[in-house]
C-alpha cells in the first residue's frame, strides 16, 4: 500500500471516527438501529429465497470451495442462498472500509480480529449485542477471544468470533536429527533457539537438497507485526502504554526484542532471501523443503494432510514438527493470537438472513468442520478444547492459544498504528539484510519514527 493511500485511509477513518464518537445515536435511512438490533429475528423458514453475500479472505488452499461446502447444508435447510466472494488479505482493509463508508457492500464479511474496532468505528456495521444471546454470548468463548468483538469505550458487540489461530515454531525433524539437536529442548528458550539455528547452519543439505536454518518474511508481509511483536513482548516491551494513549514501541525493551530478530539476520541464521518474500511465499519455502525452521499458524499443519497441496516436498511433509514459541529470560514466551470475526453490514438488505448465517457458522460442529478444513482452531470454547486433543501437534497449538497468546488493545486506531509499525519493522529488517548486525541506536532510530507516527494517530483520534 502506498504512503499516499495510507494517509488518505487514515484521514477518512479518523474523520468518520470523530463523527461516530461525537454522535449520541442516529439512524440509517430512517431506521432505528438500536430498536432493530433488539427486535426478535425473523424465523429462518420465512427467509427462503434471499441471497446473503459473504466476503471471506484467503482461508486455506481452497477458501471459496471450502466455504461453499460448509454452508451447503445451511442453504438446503433454510432456502437462503449464500454467495461466497473472495477478497484478498492484501486489499481487504480498503475493500471493507470503502463498503462500510459507502453503504455498498455485501451482507456479512470476515474481518481480522485486530481490525474489528477500526471497522466498527466507521459506523457501517450492526451492533449485534441484542442478538448474541442466540449463540451463547460471551460465555461460549474464552474472555480474550470474546474481547475481539468489543471496542474500548463503546457498549456493543461488533463481530462474532469465527475462528482462532496462533503462531508457533515449525521444524524439520530430519534436519534437527542431522544437526544432533534434541527436539525436546531445541526451542525451550531464545538462547536454545539461537543455538539450534547455529547447529542447523552447518547442515547444508538434506537428501541432496539445500536447506537454510530459518526464514521469515519482511516488508511484504501484511502480518509482519504479528511475527515480530512476540520478541518485543518476550523482552518486556509493549506496543502501547497501559492506557493505550501513547506508543511504547521505541522503549529499551522493545529495542532489545527487535534486536533479537535482527541479530539472527546478521549472524546468517535467518535466510536473507526470505525477507524479499511475503508470508505465503515463505511458508511455501518451508513446505518445499528449503527451510529447517519457520514460524507459522495451524493451517500449515492441516495443509500437509491435503494431497492436492503440491507445494509440499515429500521430505518436508513427512518430517513436520511443532514446538511452542521460545520465551525470554523471565517468561515462557508469547505468541500473537488472532483469527477472524464475522461482521454484519448496516447496509445489508437481508439482516435477518445474514444473522441466520452467522448463527449457523457459530454452531460448535460447524466451527469444528470449517476450522478443520482451513487448519485453524474454532473460536468457541468447547470445540476449541476438543481440537486440542487431536494429537501432540494440535495440543501444542492449543497450549499456545491458552498459555502464550497475546493480542493488541481493541481500539479503533490500531489498524493504522499497526501499519506504522509494519513499515518501520520492514525498514529495520532491510537494514539488517544489507548492513548485518544492527546497533541499539540503529534500531531505536527506526522505532522512534514508528512511535512518532503512532502517537500522532492516537492524539488525533482523542482530540
Residue pairs with C-beta under 8 A, 6 or more apart in sequence:
1 9
1 94
1 419
5 94
6 416
6 419
9 93
9 94
9 97
9 416
10 416
10 457
12 97
12 101
13 97
13 118
13 121
13 122
13 412
13 415
13 416
14 413
14 457
14 460
14 461
16 101
16 121
16 122
16 123
17 121
17 122
17 412
17 413
17 461
18 461
19 123
20 121
20 122
20 123
21 121
25 33
25 34
26 33
26 123
27 33
28 346
28 347
33 126
33 127
33 346
34 127
36 351
37 126
37 127
37 128
37 129
37 130
37 131
38 130
39 130
41 131
41 134
41 352
41 355
41 356
42 352
44 77
44 78
44 80
44 353
44 356
45 78
45 79
47 78
47 79
47 80
47 350
47 352
47 353
47 356
48 78
48 79
48 80
49 79
49 80
49 81
50 80
50 81
50 350
50 353
51 80
51 81
51 82
51 83
51 350
52 80
52 81
52 82
52 83
52 106
52 107
52 108
52 350
52 353
52 354
52 357
53 83
53 85
53 105
53 106
53 107
53 108
54 67
54 71
54 82
54 83
54 84
54 85
54 106
54 107
54 108
54 109
54 110
54 357
55 85
55 86
55 87
55 92
55 95
55 96
55 105
55 106
55 108
55 109
55 110
56 63
56 64
56 67
56 84
56 85
56 86
56 87
56 110
57 63
57 86
57 87
57 88
57 89
57 92
57 110
57 112
57 340
58 86
58 88
58 89
58 280
59 66
59 67
59 110
59 163
59 299
59 340
59 374
59 376
60 66
60 299
60 302
60 303
60 373
60 374
60 375
61 303
61 306
61 308
61 309
62 308
63 86
63 374
64 84
64 85
64 86
66 370
66 373
66 374
67 84
67 370
68 82
68 84
69 373
70 361
70 366
70 369
70 370
70 373
71 82
71 84
71 357
71 360
71 361
74 80
74 82
74 356
74 357
74 360
75 81
75 82
78 353
78 356
80 353
80 356
80 357
82 357
85 106
87 95
87 96
87 109
89 222
90 222
92 111
93 115
93 415
96 105
96 109
96 111
96 115
96 119
97 118
97 119
97 122
98 105
99 105
99 106
99 109
99 124
99 345
99 347
100 119
100 122
100 123
100 124
100 125
100 345
101 122
101 124
103 124
103 345
103 346
103 347
104 347
105 124
105 345
105 347
106 345
106 348
107 344
107 345
107 348
107 349
107 350
107 351
107 353
107 354
107 357
108 342
108 343
108 344
108 345
108 348
108 354
108 357
108 358
109 342
109 343
109 345
110 162
110 340
110 341
110 342
110 343
111 119
111 159
111 340
111 341
111 342
111 343
112 338
112 339
112 340
112 341
113 148
113 161
113 338
113 339
113 340
113 341
113 407
114 148
114 338
114 407
114 408
114 414
114 415
114 418
115 414
115 415
116 148
116 149
116 151
116 158
116 159
116 341
116 343
116 410
117 150
117 151
117 152
117 158
117 410
117 411
117 412
117 414
118 412
118 413
118 414
118 415
118 416
119 125
119 158
119 343
120 151
120 154
120 156
120 158
120 159
120 343
120 412
121 151
121 412
123 346
124 345
124 346
124 347
125 158
125 159
125 343
125 344
125 345
125 346
126 343
126 344
126 345
126 346
126 348
126 351
127 156
127 157
127 158
128 149
128 156
128 157
128 158
128 159
128 160
128 344
128 355
128 358
129 155
129 156
129 157
131 355
132 138
132 157
132 160
134 355
134 359
135 160
135 358
135 359
135 362
136 380
138 146
140 380
140 381
140 382
141 161
141 379
141 380
141 381
142 381
142 384
142 402
144 337
144 405
144 407
145 161
145 164
145 339
145 379
146 161
147 410
148 159
148 161
148 339
148 341
148 407
148 410
149 157
149 158
149 159
149 160
149 161
149 341
150 156
150 157
150 158
150 410
151 158
151 410
151 411
151 412
152 244
152 409
152 410
152 411
158 343
159 341
159 342
159 343
160 341
160 342
160 343
160 358
160 362
161 339
161 341
161 379
161 380
162 339
162 340
162 341
162 342
162 361
162 362
162 367
162 379
163 339
163 340
163 367
163 370
163 371
163 374
163 376
163 377
163 378
163 379
164 337
164 338
164 339
164 376
164 377
164 378
164 379
164 384
164 401
165 297
165 298
165 299
165 337
165 338
165 339
165 376
165 377
166 297
166 298
166 335
166 336
166 337
166 338
166 377
166 397
166 400
166 401
166 404
166 405
167 226
167 227
167 230
167 295
167 296
167 297
167 325
167 335
167 336
167 400
168 295
168 296
168 297
168 322
168 323
168 324
168 325
168 335
168 396
168 397
168 400
168 404
169 187
169 193
169 293
169 295
169 322
169 323
169 324
169 325
169 326
170 286
170 293
170 294
170 295
170 296
170 300
170 301
170 320
170 321
170 322
171 183
171 186
171 187
171 292
171 293
171 321
171 322
171 323
172 206
172 211
172 289
172 291
172 292
172 293
172 315
172 316
172 319
172 320
172 321
173 183
173 319
173 320
173 321
174 206
174 315
174 319
175 200
175 203
175 206
175 211
175 292
175 293
175 319
176 182
176 183
176 186
176 196
176 200
176 292
176 321
178 203
178 206
179 196
179 199
179 200
179 202
179 203
179 292
180 199
181 196
181 199
181 200
183 321
183 323
185 192
186 192
186 193
186 196
186 323
187 193
187 196
187 323
187 324
187 325
187 326
188 326
189 326
189 327
189 328
190 234
190 260
190 326
190 327
190 328
192 326
193 326
194 264
194 267
194 269
196 293
197 213
197 214
197 264
197 269
197 293
198 213
198 267
198 269
200 213
200 214
200 292
200 293
201 213
201 268
201 269
203 211
203 213
203 292
204 210
204 211
205 211
206 289
206 292
206 315
207 315
209 289
209 290
209 313
209 315
210 290
211 289
211 290
211 291
211 292
212 271
212 274
212 290
212 291
212 292
213 269
213 270
213 271
213 291
213 292
213 293
214 264
214 269
214 270
214 271
214 291
214 292
214 293
214 294
215 270
215 271
215 273
215 274
215 282
215 285
215 286
215 290
215 291
215 293
215 294
216 227
216 261
216 270
216 274
216 275
216 282
216 294
216 295
217 224
217 227
217 274
217 275
217 277
217 278
217 279
217 281
217 282
218 224
218 274
218 275
218 276
218 277
218 426
218 429
218 430
218 433
219 275
219 422
219 423
219 425
219 426
219 427
219 429
219 430
220 276
220 277
220 278
220 281
220 426
221 227
221 278
221 279
221 282
222 278
222 279
222 422
223 279
224 422
224 425
224 426
225 418
225 421
225 422
225 425
226 336
226 338
227 279
227 295
227 336
228 257
228 258
228 261
228 425
229 239
229 336
230 325
230 333
230 334
230 335
230 336
230 406
231 257
231 258
231 260
231 261
232 238
232 239
232 249
232 253
232 254
232 257
232 258
233 257
233 334
233 406
234 257
234 260
234 326
234 327
234 328
234 331
234 333
234 334
235 253
235 254
235 256
235 257
235 260
235 328
236 253
236 328
236 330
237 248
237 249
237 251
237 253
237 254
237 255
237 256
237 257
238 248
238 251
238 253
238 254
239 247
239 248
239 249
239 408
239 409
239 417
239 421
240 246
240 247
240 248
240 408
240 409
240 417
240 454
240 458
241 247
241 248
244 409
244 411
244 458
245 458
245 462
246 455
246 458
247 417
247 450
247 451
247 454
247 455
247 458
248 254
248 451
249 421
249 447
249 450
249 451
249 454
250 444
250 447
250 448
250 450
250 451
254 447
255 440
255 443
255 444
255 447
256 440
258 425
258 428
258 443
258 447
259 438
259 440
259 443
261 270
261 429
261 432
262 428
262 429
262 431
262 432
262 437
262 438
262 443
263 437
264 270
265 272
265 275
265 429
265 432
265 433
265 436
266 432
266 435
266 436
266 437
266 438
267 437
271 291
272 433
274 282
274 285
274 291
275 429
275 430
275 433
277 285
282 291
282 294
283 294
283 296
283 300
284 311
285 291
285 294
286 294
286 296
286 300
286 316
287 300
287 303
287 304
287 309
287 311
287 312
287 313
287 316
287 317
288 311
288 312
288 313
288 316
289 313
289 315
289 316
295 325
297 375
297 376
298 375
298 376
298 377
298 394
298 397
299 374
299 375
299 376
300 375
301 320
301 322
301 375
301 393
301 394
301 397
302 372
302 373
302 374
302 375
303 309
303 311
303 312
303 375
304 312
304 317
304 320
320 393
321 393
322 392
322 393
322 396
322 397
323 396
324 332
324 333
324 396
324 399
324 400
324 404
325 333
325 334
325 335
325 400
325 404
326 333
327 333
327 334
332 403
332 404
333 404
334 404
334 405
334 406
335 400
335 404
335 405
335 406
336 405
336 406
336 407
337 400
337 401
337 404
337 405
337 406
337 407
338 407
339 376
339 377
339 379
342 358
342 361
344 351
344 354
344 355
344 358
345 354
348 354
360 366
361 367
361 370
362 380
364 378
364 380
364 382
364 383
365 383
367 378
367 379
367 380
367 383
368 378
368 383
368 386
368 387
370 376
371 377
371 378
371 383
371 387
372 387
377 384
377 387
377 388
377 397
377 398
377 401
378 384
378 387
384 398
384 401
385 398
387 394
387 398
388 394
388 395
388 397
388 398
388 399
388 401
389 395
389 398
408 414
408 418
412 461
413 457
413 458
413 461
416 457
417 454
417 457
417 458
420 450
420 453
420 454
420 457
421 450
421 454
423 450
424 446
424 447
424 449
424 450
425 450
427 446
428 438
428 442
428 443
428 446
428 447
431 438
431 442
431 446
432 438
435 442
